[in-house]
């Protein structure tokens, strides 16, 4: 972000804390202008196009960047849709980092990784003695994110009873810790993500329709890697540099190997691409990944 944009964003953040009557019109104008500037701001770093902290210049990704630019300064809930491995968590990071809440926490919750019987307590907190093992009061992820962003990843996996409680939270902005008879008012922005078809789950009675429409105020579809193959050379260059910085096997890559990668469908998306680069860099001769170093299915597809 340029220095001028950063200074303007700081000014706008301070203005938003003033009474609306003092600056509402100017704030509204500045929000619209700043959002358009964010949408248009493309950073070329080491010949890799980046925007909102993400790599890409394909038509599919330009649509994503345009939508982020329109909603980044708002507080509306966002539902990020996309296949596993497409980088949905990066959308949450972008909305938080470039939004007005960036000085507070971004708190991620992987709803699929927490046992169903504990998920409510993890999100909303619990009181001492409310269940076995609850030895003291504990705030939940929602309260931890106060003033910031709560990212509910794999939202399609939560059970129906918790869906009802989450809906009340979205409607009223209040939480009730497990074991408590009191509610707390919480101010957070909700970003949710899933690789499931929530509309199909609604039809099957597995996901509440009212919760779906609360979350999907602004759905954002993240394209699969096969839909943005033109970005693969940029992603490869970026990931190889990141591997080297992280002390992982690193190497350069031949143009022929990049062509083979661009022709592959990548069912595991960017996560699979990253793993392939680590594996092939490990076996690369003289520090250069050749087509022959790639996995057999990638060579076969090309």
KOLLOPA-686967 format. One record per residue: x, y, z of N, C-alpha, C in turn. Coordinates in steps of 0.05 Angstrom, whole numbers, plus 5000, padded with zeros to 4 digits. Example, Ala and Ser with C-alpha at 12.3 -4.5 7.8 and 13.67 -1.06 7.14 Angstrom:
REM residues 2
n_c1; n_c2; n_c3; ca_c1; ca_c2; ca_c3; c_c1; c_c2; c_c3
5264; 4886; 5156; 5246; 4910; 5156; 5264; 4934; 5156
5257; 4955; 5142; 5273; 4979; 5143; 5258; 5001; 5157
This chain:
REM residues 302
n_c1; n_c2; n_c3; ca_c1; ca_c2; ca_c3; c_c1; c_c2; c_c3
5017; 4976; 5000; 5000; 5000; 5000; 5018; 5025; 5000
5011; 5045; 4984; 5028; 5069; 4982; 5025; 5085; 5008
5045; 5102; 5013; 5044; 5118; 5037; 5020; 5136; 5038
5012; 5148; 5015; 4989; 5166; 5015; 4963; 5151; 5022
4960; 5127; 5011; 4936; 5111; 5018; 4936; 5103; 5047
4959; 5096; 5057; 4961; 5088; 5086; 4953; 5111; 5104
4964; 5135; 5098; 4957; 5159; 5114; 4927; 5165; 5112
4916; 5163; 5088; 4888; 5168; 5085; 4871; 5148; 5100
4879; 5123; 5099; 4864; 5102; 5113; 4865; 5107; 5143
4888; 5115; 5154; 4889; 5122; 5182; 4871; 5145; 5189
4870; 5165; 5172; 4852; 5188; 5177; 4823; 5179; 5177
4816; 5162; 5157; 4789; 5152; 5155; 4781; 5136; 5180
4799; 5120; 5189; 4794; 5104; 5213; 4788; 5122; 5238
4803; 5143; 5240; 4799; 5162; 5263; 4772; 5176; 5260
4765; 5183; 5235; 4739; 5197; 5230; 4716; 5179; 5237
4719; 5153; 5232; 4696; 5135; 5237; 4689; 5133; 5267
4707; 5142; 5284; 4702; 5140; 5313; 4688; 5166; 5323
4686; 5186; 5305; 4672; 5211; 5313; 4642; 5207; 5310
4626; 5225; 5322; 4597; 5224; 5318; 4590; 5226; 5289
4571; 5210; 5279; 4565; 5210; 5250; 4558; 5238; 5239
4545; 5255; 5256; 4537; 5281; 5247; 4560; 5299; 5240
4584; 5293; 5250; 4607; 5310; 5246; 4621; 5304; 5220
4619; 5280; 5210; 4635; 5274; 5186; 4623; 5253; 5168
4597; 5248; 5170; 4585; 5226; 5155; 4588; 5229; 5125
4583; 5253; 5114; 4584; 5256; 5085; 4612; 5253; 5075
4632; 5266; 5089; 4659; 5264; 5080; 4670; 5235; 5083
4662; 5222; 5105; 4670; 5194; 5109; 4660; 5176; 5086
4635; 5180; 5079; 4623; 5164; 5057; 4638; 5168; 5031
4645; 5193; 5025; 4660; 5199; 5000; 4687; 5186; 5000
4701; 5189; 5023; 4728; 5178; 5026; 4728; 5148; 5024
4707; 5135; 5036; 4705; 5106; 5034; 4703; 5097; 5005
4686; 5109; 4990; 4683; 5101; 4962; 4708; 5105; 4946
4722; 5128; 4951; 4747; 5133; 4936; 4768; 5114; 4944
4771; 5109; 4970; 4792; 5091; 4979; 4788; 5063; 4970
4763; 5054; 4970; 4757; 5027; 4961; 4764; 5024; 4931
4759; 5044; 4915; 4766; 5042; 4887; 4796; 5042; 4883
4811; 5057; 4900; 4840; 5057; 4898; 4851; 5030; 4906
4840; 5018; 4927; 4849; 4991; 4934; 4844; 4971; 4912
4822; 4973; 4899; 4815; 4954; 4877; 4834; 4957; 4854
4843; 4982; 4849; 4860; 4987; 4826; 4890; 4983; 4832
4897; 4981; 4857; 4925; 4981; 4865; 4937; 4953; 4860
4954; 4951; 4840; 4968; 4926; 4834; 4998; 4930; 4839
5009; 4914; 4855; 5038; 4916; 4862; 5054; 4896; 4846
5074; 4905; 4833; 5093; 4887; 4819; 5117; 4883; 4836
5119; 4860; 4848; 5142; 4854; 4866; 5157; 4831; 4854
5182; 4836; 4845; 5198; 4815; 4833; 5184; 4804; 4808
5170; 4821; 4793; 5156; 4813; 4769; 5132; 4795; 4775
5122; 4795; 4799; 5099; 4779; 4807; 5076; 4798; 4814
5054; 4798; 4798; 5032; 4816; 4804; 5018; 4807; 4830
5015; 4826; 4848; 5002; 4821; 4874; 4982; 4843; 4880
4960; 4834; 4891; 4939; 4853; 4900; 4925; 4842; 4925
4922; 4860; 4944; 4910; 4851; 4970; 4925; 4828; 4982
4952; 4827; 4978; 4968; 4806; 4989; 4965; 4779; 4975
4953; 4778; 4951; 4949; 4753; 4937; 4961; 4755; 4909
4969; 4732; 4899; 4983; 4730; 4873; 4963; 4726; 4851
4966; 4740; 4829; 4949; 4735; 4806; 4943; 4759; 4788
4939; 4753; 4763; 4931; 4774; 4744; 4912; 4762; 4723
4902; 4739; 4728; 4883; 4726; 4709; 4856; 4740; 4710
4839; 4737; 4690; 4812; 4749; 4691; 4796; 4740; 4715
4799; 4715; 4722; 4784; 4704; 4745; 4793; 4718; 4771
4818; 4722; 4774; 4828; 4735; 4799; 4823; 4765; 4799
4823; 4777; 4775; 4816; 4806; 4774; 4788; 4811; 4783
4770; 4792; 4777; 4742; 4794; 4787; 4742; 4793; 4818
4758; 4775; 4829; 4759; 4772; 4858; 4770; 4798; 4870
4791; 4809; 4859; 4803; 4834; 4870; 4783; 4857; 4868
4768; 4858; 4846; 4749; 4879; 4843; 4727; 4878; 4865
4718; 4854; 4870; 4697; 4851; 4891; 4708; 4857; 4918
4733; 4849; 4924; 4745; 4856; 4950; 4747; 4886; 4953
4755; 4899; 4932; 4757; 4928; 4933; 4731; 4942; 4939
4709; 4930; 4931; 4682; 4942; 4935; 4673; 4938; 4964
4681; 4916; 4977; 4670; 4909; 5003; 4689; 4911; 5026
4715; 4917; 5020; 4735; 4916; 5041; 4730; 4936; 5063
4719; 4958; 5058; 4714; 4979; 5078; 4687; 4977; 5091
4672; 4956; 5084; 4645; 4952; 5097; 4647; 4932; 5119
4625; 4928; 5133; 4624; 4908; 5154; 4605; 4885; 5147
4596; 4884; 5122; 4577; 4863; 5115; 4590; 4835; 5117
4575; 4815; 5125; 4585; 4788; 5125; 4593; 4779; 5097
4614; 4762; 5096; 4623; 4752; 5070; 4625; 4722; 5072
4615; 4708; 5052; 4617; 4679; 5050; 4635; 4672; 5027
4659; 4661; 5034; 4679; 4654; 5014; 4675; 4625; 5006
4670; 4621; 4980; 4665; 4594; 4969; 4689; 4586; 4952
4695; 4560; 4951; 4716; 4551; 4934; 4725; 4523; 4942
4739; 4510; 4924; 4749; 4483; 4929; 4771; 4484; 4951
4776; 4461; 4962; 4797; 4459; 4982; 4824; 4465; 4969
4840; 4481; 4983; 4866; 4488; 4974; 4868; 4513; 4956
4846; 4527; 4953; 4846; 4551; 4935; 4856; 4576; 4950
4858; 4575; 4976; 4868; 4598; 4991; 4846; 4615; 5002
4824; 4603; 5011; 4802; 4619; 5021; 4809; 4636; 5046
4828; 4626; 5062; 4836; 4641; 5085; 4850; 4667; 5077
4861; 4669; 5053; 4874; 4694; 5044; 4854; 4716; 5040
4829; 4708; 5032; 4809; 4728; 5029; 4802; 4741; 5056
4799; 4724; 5077; 4794; 4735; 5103; 4816; 4753; 5112
4841; 4745; 5107; 4864; 4762; 5115; 4863; 4789; 5100
4856; 4788; 5074; 4855; 4813; 5059; 4833; 4831; 5069
4810; 4820; 5074; 4787; 4837; 5083; 4794; 4850; 5110
4809; 4835; 5127; 4817; 4846; 5153; 4839; 4866; 5151
4860; 4858; 5137; 4884; 4875; 5136; 4880; 4902; 5122
4863; 4902; 5101; 4858; 4926; 5086; 4832; 4941; 5095
4819; 4930; 5116; 4794; 4943; 5125; 4799; 4960; 5150
4777; 4972; 5160; 4779; 4990; 5182; 4785; 4976; 5209
4782; 4949; 5209; 4786; 4934; 5234; 4814; 4923; 5237
4832; 4931; 5219; 4858; 4918; 5218; 4875; 4921; 5243
4869; 4941; 5260; 4884; 4945; 5285; 4876; 4926; 5307
4854; 4912; 5303; 4845; 4892; 5322; 4852; 4864; 5310
4843; 4843; 5324; 4851; 4816; 5317; 4835; 4805; 5294
4848; 4788; 5278; 4834; 4769; 5260; 4837; 4742; 5274
4814; 4731; 5281; 4814; 4706; 5296; 4802; 4684; 5278
4819; 4665; 5269; 4809; 4643; 5252; 4799; 4619; 5269
4778; 4607; 5260; 4767; 4583; 5273; 4762; 4562; 5252
4776; 4539; 5253; 4771; 4517; 5235; 4749; 4500; 5247
4724; 4504; 5238; 4701; 4490; 5250; 4702; 4460; 5246
4717; 4451; 5226; 4718; 4422; 5221; 4739; 4409; 5238
4757; 4424; 5249; 4780; 4412; 5265; 4773; 4410; 5295
4751; 4422; 5303; 4744; 4422; 5332; 4721; 4403; 5336
4723; 4385; 5355; 4701; 4366; 5360; 4674; 4381; 5364
4653; 4370; 5352; 4627; 4383; 5352; 4618; 4391; 5380
4623; 4373; 5399; 4613; 4378; 5427; 4628; 4401; 5440
4651; 4409; 5429; 4667; 4431; 5441; 4666; 4457; 5425
4654; 4456; 5401; 4656; 4479; 5384; 4641; 4503; 5395
4618; 4498; 5407; 4603; 4521; 5418; 4619; 4535; 5440
4631; 4520; 5457; 4647; 4532; 5479; 4672; 4546; 5467
4683; 4536; 5446; 4707; 4548; 5433; 4699; 4575; 5421
4676; 4576; 5408; 4667; 4601; 5395; 4657; 4622; 5415
4639; 4613; 5433; 4625; 4632; 5451; 4637; 4633; 5479
4656; 4615; 5486; 4667; 4615; 5513; 4651; 4598; 5532
4661; 4594; 5556; 4647; 4578; 5576; 4653; 4588; 5604
4637; 4579; 5622; 4640; 4586; 5651; 4652; 4562; 5665
4666; 4567; 5687; 4678; 4546; 5703; 4656; 4526; 5712
4662; 4500; 5708; 4644; 4479; 5717; 4621; 4474; 5698
4621; 4487; 5674; 4598; 4483; 5656; 4599; 4456; 5642
4623; 4443; 5642; 4625; 4415; 5632; 4651; 4404; 5642
4654; 4378; 5639; 4678; 4364; 5649; 4703; 4376; 5636
4722; 4385; 5653; 4746; 4397; 5643; 4746; 4427; 5642
4722; 4439; 5647; 4720; 4469; 5648; 4729; 4478; 5676
4755; 4481; 5680; 4765; 4487; 5707; 4765; 4517; 5713
4761; 4534; 5693; 4759; 4563; 5697; 4744; 4575; 5675
4735; 4600; 5679; 4721; 4615; 5658; 4740; 4619; 5635
4730; 4618; 5611; 4746; 4622; 5587; 4730; 4637; 5566
4742; 4659; 5555; 4728; 4673; 5533; 4731; 4657; 5508
4712; 4660; 5490; 4713; 4646; 5465; 4725; 4662; 5443
4727; 4649; 5419; 4740; 4663; 5396; 4725; 4688; 5388
4698; 4688; 5391; 4682; 4711; 5384; 4690; 4735; 5401
4692; 4731; 5427; 4700; 4753; 5444; 4729; 4761; 5440
4746; 4742; 5434; 4774; 4748; 5429; 4777; 4766; 5404
4758; 4764; 5386; 4759; 4780; 5361; 4745; 4807; 5364
4737; 4814; 5388; 4723; 4840; 5393; 4736; 4863; 5378
4720; 4877; 5362; 4730; 4899; 5346; 4744; 4891; 5320
4748; 4865; 5317; 4763; 4856; 5293; 4746; 4838; 5275
4758; 4816; 5266; 4745; 4798; 5247; 4745; 4770; 5258
4723; 4756; 5256; 4721; 4728; 5263; 4718; 4712; 5238
4737; 4695; 5232; 4737; 4679; 5208; 4729; 4651; 5214
4705; 4643; 5205; 4695; 4616; 5210; 4700; 4599; 5186
4721; 4584; 5186; 4728; 4567; 5164; 4713; 4540; 5166
4707; 4529; 5143; 4692; 4503; 5141; 4665; 4506; 5156
4651; 4528; 5151; 4626; 4534; 5164; 4605; 4513; 5157
4608; 4500; 5134; 4588; 4480; 5126; 4588; 4455; 5142
4607; 4451; 5160; 4610; 4427; 5176; 4597; 4429; 5204
4587; 4452; 5212; 4577; 4455; 5239; 4549; 4442; 5241
4542; 4432; 5264; 4517; 4418; 5268; 4493; 4437; 5271
4469; 4427; 5267; 4445; 4444; 5266; 4440; 4459; 5292
4445; 4447; 5315; 4439; 4461; 5340; 4457; 4485; 5343
4482; 4482; 5335; 4500; 4505; 5337; 4494; 4526; 5316
4484; 4517; 5293; 4476; 4535; 5272; 4455; 4555; 5282
4436; 4545; 5298; 4415; 4563; 5310; 4428; 4584; 5328
4447; 4576; 5344; 4460; 4595; 5362; 4477; 4615; 5347
4490; 4606; 5326; 4506; 4624; 5309; 4488; 4644; 5295
4464; 4635; 5287; 4445; 4653; 5274; 4437; 4676; 5293
4431; 4669; 5318; 4424; 4689; 5338; 4447; 4709; 5342
4471; 4699; 5342; 4495; 4716; 5344; 4496; 4736; 5321
4492; 4726; 5297; 4493; 4744; 5274; 4470; 4764; 5274
4447; 4756; 5284; 4424; 4774; 5285; 4426; 4796; 5306
4435; 4787; 5330; 4434; 4805; 5353; 4462; 4816; 5361
4483; 4804; 5352; 4510; 4812; 5360; 4515; 4805; 5389
4501; 4785; 5400; 4505; 4777; 5427; 4513; 4747; 5429
4530; 4742; 5449; 4538; 4714; 5455; 4529; 4707; 5483
4525; 4681; 5487; 4520; 4670; 5514; 4540; 4648; 5519
4560; 4653; 5536; 4580; 4631; 5541; 4566; 4607; 5553
4576; 4583; 5547; 4565; 4558; 5557; 4565; 4559; 5587
4542; 4553; 5599; 4540; 4553; 5628; 4533; 4579; 5641
4529; 4600; 5624; 4523; 4627; 5634; 4493; 4633; 5628
4481; 4650; 5645; 4454; 4659; 5640; 4454; 4688; 5631
4477; 4699; 5624; 4480; 4726; 5616; 4491; 4727; 5587
4483; 4748; 5573; 4493; 4752; 5546; 4513; 4774; 5545
4530; 4774; 5525; 4550; 4795; 5521; 4547; 4806; 5493
4549; 4832; 5491; 4548; 4845; 5464; 4576; 4844; 5452
4578; 4834; 5428; 4604; 4831; 5414; 4603; 4845; 5387
4623; 4861; 5381; 4625; 4875; 5355; 4647; 4862; 5339
4640; 4846; 5319; 4660; 4833; 5301; 4649; 4833; 5273
4667; 4831; 5254; 4658; 4826; 5226; 4661; 4796; 5222
4641; 4784; 5209; 4641; 4755; 5204; 4649; 4750; 5175
4670; 4734; 5172; 4677; 4722; 5146; 4676; 4692; 5149
4660; 4679; 5133; 4658; 4650; 5134; 4668; 4638; 5107
4676; 4612; 5108; 4686; 4599; 5084; 4678; 4570; 5085
4674; 4559; 5061; 4668; 4530; 5059; 4675; 4521; 5031
4681; 4494; 5029; 4684; 4482; 5003; 4660; 4465; 4996
4640; 4466; 5013; 4615; 4451; 5008; 4595; 4468; 4993
4576; 4454; 4980; 4553; 4468; 4967; 4531; 4472; 4988
4531; 4496; 5000; 4512; 4501; 5021; 4483; 4501; 5012
4478; 4509; 4987; 4451; 4509; 4977; 4440; 4480; 4975
4458; 4462; 4968; 4449; 4433; 4967; 4445; 4423; 4996
4461; 4432; 5015; 4458; 4423; 5042; 4432; 4435; 5054
4425; 4459; 5045; 4399; 4471; 5054; 4376; 4454; 5044
4377; 4445; 5019; 4356; 4429; 5008; 4353; 4402; 5023
4375; 4392; 5032; 4375; 4366; 5046; 4368; 4369; 5076
4365; 4394; 5085; 4359; 4399; 5113; 4383; 4397; 5131
4407; 4399; 5120; 4432; 4396; 5135; 4444; 4424; 5143
4433; 4445; 5131; 4442; 4472; 5137; 4418; 4490; 5137
4417; 4507; 5157; 4393; 4525; 5160; 4393; 4546; 5137
4369; 4548; 5125; 4366; 4567; 5103; 4370; 4596; 5113
4359; 4602; 5137; 4361; 4629; 5147; 4390; 4636; 5154
4405; 4617; 5164; 4434; 4622; 5169; 4449; 4626; 5143
4442; 4610; 5123; 4456; 4613; 5097; 4453; 4641; 5086
4428; 4652; 5087; 4424; 4679; 5076; 4436; 4700; 5094
4439; 4695; 5119; 4453; 4714; 5136; 4483; 4715; 5130
4495; 4692; 5124; 4523; 4691; 5118; 4529; 4700; 5089
4511; 4694; 5071; 4516; 4699; 5042; 4506; 4726; 5033
4508; 4746; 5051; 4501; 4773; 5042; 4519; 4780; 5018
4544; 4773; 5020; 4563; 4777; 4998; 4579; 4752; 4993
4569; 4734; 4975; 4584; 4710; 4968; 4608; 4717; 4950
4630; 4705; 4955; 4654; 4710; 4939; 4665; 4683; 4931
4665; 4677; 4905; 4674; 4651; 4894; 4703; 4654; 4887
4720; 4637; 4899; 4748; 4637; 4893; 4753; 4615; 4872
4765; 4623; 4849; 4769; 4603; 4827; 4788; 4581; 4834
4783; 4558; 4822; 4802; 4536; 4824; 4827; 4543; 4808
4849; 4530; 4814; 4874; 4536; 4800; 4872; 4530; 4770
4857; 4509; 4763; 4854; 4503; 4734; 4839; 4525; 4719
4825; 4542; 4733; 4810; 4564; 4721; 4828; 4589; 4719
4852; 4588; 4729; 4870; 4611; 4728; 4898; 4602; 4722
4901; 4584; 4702; 4927; 4572; 4696; 4948; 4593; 4688
4939; 4616; 4678; 4958; 4637; 4671; 4973; 4648; 4695
4962; 4643; 4719; 4976; 4653; 4743; 4997; 4633; 4753
4997; 4609; 4742; 5015; 4589; 4753; 5045; 4597; 4752
5055; 4609; 4730; 5083; 4618; 4731; 5089; 4637; 4753
5071; 4656; 4759; 5075; 4674; 4781; 5074; 4660; 4808
5055; 4641; 4811; 5053; 4626; 4836; 5078; 4609; 4841
5088; 4597; 4820; 5112; 4580; 4822; 5136; 4596; 4831
5140; 4619; 4818; 5162; 4636; 4825; 5160; 4646; 4855
5136; 4653; 4863; 5131; 4663; 4890; 5136; 4640; 4910
5125; 4617; 4905; 5127; 4595; 4924; 5155; 4584; 4926
5170; 4584; 4904; 5198; 4575; 4906; 5214; 4595; 4923
5209; 4620; 4919; 5224; 4640; 4936; 5216; 4637; 4965
5191; 4631; 4970; 5182; 4627; 4998; 5194; 4603; 5010
5197; 4581; 4994; 5210; 4557; 5004; 5239; 4563; 5012
5253; 4578; 4996; 5281; 4584; 5002; 5282; 4601; 5028
5264; 4620; 5031; 5264; 4636; 5055; 5257; 4620; 5080
5241; 4599; 5077; 5233; 4583; 5100; 5251; 4560; 5106
5273; 4558; 5090; 5292; 4536; 5095; 5283; 4509; 5084
5263; 4509; 5066; 5254; 4484; 5054; 5270; 4479; 5028
5268; 4455; 5017; 5282; 4450; 4991; 5274; 4471; 4971
5294; 4483; 4958; 5288; 4505; 4939; 5305; 4500; 4914
5295; 4511; 4892; 5309; 4509; 4867; 5298; 4529; 4847
5311; 4532; 4825; 5300; 4546; 4802; 5283; 4526; 4786
5270; 4535; 4765; 5253; 4517; 4750; 5255; 4524; 4720
5255; 4504; 4703; 5257; 4508; 4675; 5230; 4516; 4663
5232; 4529; 4640; 5207; 4538; 4626; 5191; 4513; 4618
5204; 4492; 4611; 5190; 4467; 4603; 5174; 4456; 4626
5185; 4457; 4650; 5171; 4447; 4673; 5147; 4465; 4680
5150; 4491; 4677; 5128; 4509; 4682; 5105; 4504; 4662
5112; 4498; 4637; 5091; 4492; 4617; 5076; 4467; 4624
5090; 4447; 4634; 5077; 4422; 4643; 5058; 4428; 4666
5067; 4444; 4685; 5050; 4451; 4708; 5025; 4466; 4699
5028; 4484; 4680; 5006; 4500; 4671; 4985; 4483; 4657
4993; 4460; 4646; 4974; 4442; 4632; 4959; 4423; 4650
4968; 4422; 4675; 4956; 4402; 4694; 4932; 4414; 4707
4912; 4398; 4715; 4887; 4407; 4726; 4888; 4415; 4756
4907; 4405; 4771; 4911; 4411; 4799; 4886; 4408; 4816
4876; 4383; 4820; 4852; 4379; 4836; 4856; 4389; 4865
4881; 4389; 4875; 4886; 4399; 4902; 4893; 4429; 4903
4891; 4442; 4879; 4895; 4470; 4877; 4922; 4480; 4887
4923; 4504; 4899; 4949; 4516; 4906; 4964; 4499; 4927
4949; 4486; 4945; 4962; 4470; 4965; 4977; 4447; 4951
4965; 4435; 4931; 4978; 4413; 4916; 5003; 4424; 4901
5000; 4447; 4889; 5022; 4460; 4875; 5046; 4464; 4894
5040; 4474; 4917; 5061; 4479; 4936; 5076; 4453; 4944
5060; 4432; 4949; 5072; 4407; 4957; 5089; 4395; 4934
5079; 4399; 4909; 5094; 4389; 4886; 5121; 4403; 4883
5121; 4429; 4888; 5146; 4444; 4886; 5166; 4436; 4907
5157; 4430; 4931; 5175; 4421; 4952; 5187; 4393; 4944
5169; 4375; 4934; 5178; 4349; 4927; 5198; 4350; 4904
5191; 4365; 4882; 5208; 4365; 4859; 5234; 4380; 4864
5233; 4400; 4881; 5258; 4414; 4888; 5277; 4396; 4902
5267; 4377; 4918; 5283; 4359; 4932; 5300; 4341; 4914
5288; 4334; 4891; 5301; 4316; 4872; 5314; 4330; 4848
5312; 4356; 4847; 5323; 4371; 4824; 5354; 4369; 4823
5363; 4363; 4799; 5392; 4362; 4795; 5403; 4390; 4789
5426; 4396; 4801; 5439; 4422; 4797; 5421; 4446; 4804
5402; 4441; 4821; 5385; 4463; 4831; 5365; 4474; 4812
5358; 4458; 4791; 5338; 4468; 4771; 5317; 4445; 4767
5292; 4452; 4772; 5271; 4432; 4768; 5265; 4429; 4738
5268; 4405; 4728; 5262; 4399; 4700; 5235; 4384; 4699
5224; 4382; 4675; 5199; 4367; 4671; 5201; 4339; 4682
5224; 4326; 4679; 5227; 4299; 4689; 5227; 4296; 4719
5231; 4319; 4733; 5230; 4318; 4762; 5201; 4319; 4773
5182; 4326; 4756; 5155; 4328; 4765; 5141; 4301; 4768
5120; 4301; 4783; 5105; 4276; 4788; 5095; 4265; 4761
5092; 4238; 4760; 5084; 4225; 4735; 5058; 4235; 4724
5038; 4240; 4741; 5012; 4249; 4731; 5014; 4277; 4719
5032; 4294; 4728; 5035; 4320; 4716; 5049; 4318; 4689
5069; 4300; 4688; 5083; 4296; 4662; 5063; 4284; 4642
5046; 4266; 4651; 5028; 4252; 4633; 5007; 4272; 4622
4997; 4290; 4640; 4977; 4309; 4631; 4987; 4328; 4610
5012; 4335; 4612; 5023; 4354; 4593; 5030; 4342; 4566
